[in-house]
Amino acid sequence: MHTILAQRMRQTDIEQHQPAYTVVRVREQPLELTRPTDVAVPHLTDPFTAASTVIDHLMALLPWPDTVRDRARAYAAAAGSRPRSNRMR
């Protein structure tokens, strides 16, 4: 319990005192999002789908240079072409 409280306090401290940082919590569905910057990934999804979901969320959340956006799109496209499983390994 102490560790969870310490993590929450650290996240709040970063958000309040480090304006250059954005804390994004990745939650697995059906867990509830607790902050506007949080993102949900499908329950027991494969790692590439989860990563692509998070990358899409980050691209919409913050301004990024075109080169970064292009690399993110390329990753998401590559992840979409990989075989998917229903379970993480």
Beta strands, then each sheet from edge to edge (+ up, - down):
strand 1: 26-28
strand 2: 39-41
sheet 1: 1+ 2+
end
